[in-house]
Amino acid sequence: MKRKLRCLLLILLCLWSLALPAAAASSLYHTPAMTVLTENAPRDLEIMIRLQRKEGEPVPIFLEKKTRAWEQQFRLYREAGYSIRAWYGNSYDLEDAELVLRSSQGERVIPMPRELTDRMSIDDVVMLNYKTGALELGMPLWRSLLPVILRVLMAVGLELLVFRLRGYRQLRSYLVAALGGLAAFALVGWYTSGWLNFDVRAIIPFLLMLFLGLTAQILLNLILVDEDARDHTLVTTLQGFALASVVTILFLYFLPI
């Protein structure tokens, strides 16, 4: 049992070491003025925004591009326009702006309608359908929920797989493990659902939620799973949670959030 407790303390130490860089870098993050998510877009797409300024010619700014699996994300940061006089990245700074789409398929200009920009604020998301040129403010419900559901189901499935590989066969054991995993990773999924524009300061409460989820699962499994010795159940719980946590973090890093 002492060896298992040392393993748990080692996990806590690793979590704490991950939190320290997040705390040190907390003052470096600034939310983007606007994020554009694309649908039906070519892989080589680039987006530039032309800001209409009253005191002179339109100002072109390229949006920062990031590709996550099948989704392309473009961000307009306020820092990109600091050389522009009286530019704050607010909704009125985007009035009469135009999006210039460039790819191997050619160049298109899409005006941002006034009824769209009037409703925008800092860190808003705009959905762009490349084929139709339509712009919509905010993400559809399926886009918000689907990544969370996939991450939670994957985490629970991996925990059950570890229980299976470690010799557990009773339905009761699987139900208890699934219930604990569902509760823990549903909480993590809810918290990370707003991580489209990731703030490094969010890592600290994220790690705290993982620790609370692990603690709850250990207590639940040790109390309700009686198919094997407690030491074996503890190790199985630690292994399953560690695997599920690593895959969850990889999903957050590489797939759309």
C-alpha positions as CSV (number, residue, x, y, z in Angstrom):
1,M,0.0,0.0,0.0
2,K,2.9,2.4,0.7
3,R,4.2,1.9,-2.8
4,K,0.7,2.8,-4.1
5,L,0.6,6.0,-2.0
6,R,4.1,7.0,-3.3
7,C,2.7,6.5,-6.8
8,L,-0.2,8.8,-6.0
9,L,2.2,11.4,-4.5
10,L,4.3,11.2,-7.7
11,I,1.2,12.0,-9.8
12,L,0.4,15.0,-7.6
13,L,4.0,16.2,-7.9
14,C,3.7,16.0,-11.7
15,L,0.5,17.9,-11.7
16,W,2.0,20.6,-9.6
17,S,5.1,20.9,-11.9
18,L,2.7,21.4,-14.8
19,A,0.9,24.2,-13.0
20,L,4.0,26.3,-12.2
21,P,4.7,27.3,-15.9
22,A,1.0,28.2,-16.3
23,A,1.2,30.5,-13.3
24,A,4.4,32.1,-14.5
25,A,3.0,32.8,-18.0
26,S,-0.4,33.9,-16.8
27,S,0.3,37.6,-17.7
28,L,1.3,36.9,-21.3
29,Y,-2.1,35.8,-22.7
30,H,-4.5,38.2,-24.5
31,T,-7.8,37.1,-26.0
32,P,-8.2,37.6,-29.7
33,A,-10.5,40.3,-31.0
34,M,-12.2,37.7,-33.3
35,T,-12.0,34.0,-34.1
36,V,-13.1,32.7,-37.5
37,L,-14.0,29.0,-37.9
38,T,-14.3,27.7,-41.4
39,E,-16.5,25.1,-43.0
40,N,-15.9,23.5,-46.5
41,A,-12.7,25.5,-46.8
42,P,-9.6,24.4,-48.8
43,R,-6.5,23.4,-46.8
44,D,-4.4,26.2,-48.1
45,L,-6.8,29.0,-47.2
46,E,-5.5,32.2,-45.8
47,I,-7.7,35.1,-44.5
48,M,-6.9,38.7,-44.4
49,I,-9.2,41.4,-42.9
50,R,-9.3,44.9,-44.4
51,L,-10.2,47.4,-41.7
52,Q,-11.8,50.6,-42.9
53,R,-10.3,53.6,-41.2
54,K,-11.8,57.0,-41.3
55,E,-8.5,58.8,-41.4
56,G,-7.0,56.9,-44.4
57,E,-6.8,53.9,-46.6
58,P,-8.1,50.4,-45.5
59,V,-5.6,48.6,-43.3
60,P,-4.9,44.9,-44.2
61,I,-4.1,42.4,-41.4
62,F,-3.6,38.7,-41.8
63,L,-5.4,36.5,-39.4
64,E,-3.3,34.0,-37.5
65,K,-4.0,30.4,-38.7
66,K,-4.1,27.2,-36.7
67,T,-5.3,23.8,-38.1
68,R,-6.8,21.3,-35.8
69,A,-7.5,18.0,-37.6
70,W,-10.3,18.9,-40.0
71,E,-11.0,22.4,-38.8
72,Q,-9.2,25.6,-39.7
73,Q,-9.2,28.4,-37.1
74,F,-8.2,32.0,-37.9
75,R,-7.6,34.6,-35.1
76,L,-7.4,38.4,-35.2
77,Y,-5.4,39.6,-32.3
78,R,-5.5,43.2,-31.1
79,E,-1.6,43.1,-31.0
80,A,-1.6,42.8,-34.8
81,G,-3.2,46.2,-35.1
82,Y,-1.3,48.2,-32.5
83,S,0.3,50.2,-35.2
84,I,-3.1,51.5,-36.2
85,R,-4.2,54.7,-34.5
86,A,-7.2,54.2,-32.1
87,W,-7.4,50.5,-32.7
88,Y,-8.8,48.5,-29.8
89,G,-10.2,45.4,-31.4
90,N,-13.8,46.3,-30.4
91,S,-16.9,45.8,-32.5
92,Y,-16.9,49.4,-33.8
93,D,-13.3,48.8,-35.1
94,L,-14.7,46.1,-37.4
95,E,-17.5,48.2,-39.0
96,D,-17.4,47.9,-42.8
97,A,-14.5,45.5,-42.6
98,E,-13.9,42.9,-45.3
99,L,-12.6,39.4,-45.2
100,V,-10.2,38.6,-48.1
101,L,-10.0,34.8,-48.7
102,R,-7.0,33.6,-50.6
103,S,-6.3,30.0,-51.7
104,S,-5.3,28.0,-54.8
105,Q,-8.9,28.4,-55.8
106,G,-8.5,32.2,-56.1
107,E,-9.3,35.3,-54.1
108,R,-12.7,36.3,-52.7
109,V,-13.8,39.3,-50.8
110,I,-16.6,38.9,-48.2
111,P,-17.9,42.1,-46.5
112,M,-18.7,41.8,-42.9
113,P,-22.4,42.9,-42.6
114,R,-23.2,45.7,-40.1
115,E,-25.8,43.6,-38.4
116,L,-23.1,41.1,-37.6
117,T,-20.4,43.5,-36.3
118,D,-22.9,45.5,-34.2
119,R,-23.5,42.3,-32.1
120,M,-19.9,41.4,-31.7
121,S,-17.6,41.9,-28.7
122,I,-14.0,40.9,-27.8
123,D,-13.3,37.2,-28.3
124,D,-16.4,36.4,-30.3
125,V,-16.5,33.5,-32.7
126,V,-17.7,33.8,-36.4
127,M,-18.5,30.7,-38.5
128,L,-17.6,31.1,-42.2
129,N,-19.0,28.8,-44.8
130,Y,-16.4,29.0,-47.6
131,K,-18.7,27.7,-50.3
132,T,-21.6,30.1,-49.7
133,G,-19.7,33.0,-48.1
134,A,-22.2,33.1,-45.2
135,L,-21.0,34.5,-41.9
136,E,-22.7,33.6,-38.6
137,L,-22.0,34.9,-35.1
138,G,-21.3,32.1,-32.6
139,M,-20.8,28.4,-32.8
140,P,-23.7,26.0,-33.5
141,L,-24.8,23.8,-30.6
142,W,-23.4,20.6,-32.2
143,R,-20.0,22.2,-32.6
144,S,-19.9,23.0,-28.9
145,L,-21.2,19.7,-27.6
146,L,-19.7,17.1,-30.0
147,P,-16.0,17.5,-29.0
148,V,-17.0,17.3,-25.3
149,I,-19.0,14.2,-25.7
150,L,-16.3,12.5,-27.8
151,R,-13.6,13.3,-25.1
152,V,-15.8,12.0,-22.2
153,L,-16.8,8.8,-24.0
154,M,-13.1,8.1,-25.0
155,A,-11.9,8.7,-21.4
156,V,-14.6,6.3,-19.9
157,G,-13.9,3.7,-22.6
158,L,-10.2,3.7,-21.9
159,E,-10.7,3.3,-18.2
160,L,-13.0,0.4,-18.8
161,L,-10.4,-1.1,-21.1
162,V,-7.8,-0.9,-18.4
163,F,-10.2,-2.7,-16.0
164,R,-10.7,-5.4,-18.6
165,L,-7.0,-5.9,-19.2
166,R,-6.4,-6.0,-15.4
167,G,-8.7,-9.0,-15.1
168,Y,-12.0,-7.5,-14.0
169,R,-15.1,-9.3,-15.4
170,Q,-18.1,-8.5,-13.3
171,L,-20.7,-6.1,-14.6
172,R,-20.8,-4.3,-11.2
173,S,-17.1,-3.4,-11.5
174,Y,-17.6,-1.9,-15.0
175,L,-20.7,0.0,-13.9
176,V,-18.9,1.6,-10.9
177,A,-15.8,2.4,-13.0
178,A,-17.9,3.9,-15.8
179,L,-20.0,6.0,-13.3
180,G,-16.8,7.4,-11.7
181,G,-15.2,8.1,-15.0
182,L,-18.3,9.7,-16.4
183,A,-18.6,12.0,-13.4
184,A,-14.9,13.0,-13.4
185,F,-14.5,13.6,-17.1
186,A,-17.9,15.2,-17.7
187,L,-16.8,17.8,-15.2
188,V,-13.5,18.2,-17.1
189,G,-15.3,18.3,-20.4
190,W,-17.7,21.0,-19.2
191,Y,-14.7,23.1,-18.0
192,T,-12.7,22.7,-21.2
193,S,-15.7,23.3,-23.5
194,G,-14.7,27.0,-23.6
195,W,-11.1,26.4,-24.5
196,L,-11.3,27.4,-28.1
197,N,-9.1,30.4,-27.3
198,F,-7.0,28.8,-24.6
199,D,-5.9,30.9,-21.7
200,V,-2.8,29.3,-20.0
201,R,-4.2,30.4,-16.6
202,A,-6.9,27.8,-17.1
203,I,-4.4,25.0,-16.6
204,I,-4.3,25.3,-12.8
205,P,-8.1,24.7,-12.2
206,F,-8.0,22.0,-14.9
207,L,-5.3,20.1,-13.0
208,L,-7.3,20.6,-9.8
209,M,-10.4,19.1,-11.4
210,L,-8.3,16.1,-12.5
211,F,-7.0,15.6,-9.0
212,L,-10.5,15.8,-7.5
213,G,-11.8,13.4,-10.2
214,L,-9.0,11.0,-9.4
215,T,-9.7,11.2,-5.7
216,A,-13.4,10.6,-6.1
217,Q,-12.8,7.6,-8.4
218,I,-10.4,6.0,-6.0
219,L,-12.8,6.3,-3.1
220,L,-15.7,5.1,-5.2
221,N,-13.8,2.1,-6.6
222,L,-12.3,1.1,-3.3
223,I,-15.7,1.1,-1.6
224,L,-17.9,-0.4,-4.3
225,V,-15.6,-2.7,-6.4
226,D,-15.1,-5.9,-4.5
227,E,-14.0,-8.2,-7.3
228,D,-10.4,-8.1,-6.3
229,A,-8.0,-6.9,-3.6
230,R,-8.0,-3.2,-2.8
231,D,-4.4,-2.8,-3.8
232,H,-5.2,-4.2,-7.2
233,T,-8.2,-2.0,-7.6
234,L,-6.2,1.1,-6.6
235,V,-3.5,0.4,-9.1
236,T,-6.1,-0.3,-11.8
237,T,-7.9,3.0,-11.0
238,L,-4.6,4.9,-11.2
239,Q,-3.6,3.4,-14.5
240,G,-7.0,3.9,-16.1
241,F,-7.3,7.5,-14.9
242,A,-3.7,8.3,-16.1
243,L,-4.3,6.8,-19.5
244,A,-7.7,8.6,-19.9
245,S,-6.1,11.9,-18.7
246,V,-3.2,11.7,-21.2
247,V,-5.6,11.0,-24.1
248,T,-7.9,13.8,-23.0
249,I,-5.0,16.2,-23.0
250,L,-3.9,15.0,-26.5
251,F,-7.5,15.5,-27.7
252,L,-7.5,19.0,-26.3
253,Y,-4.2,19.8,-28.1
254,F,-4.7,18.3,-31.5
255,L,-8.5,18.2,-32.1
256,P,-11.1,20.9,-32.3
257,I,-12.3,22.1,-28.9
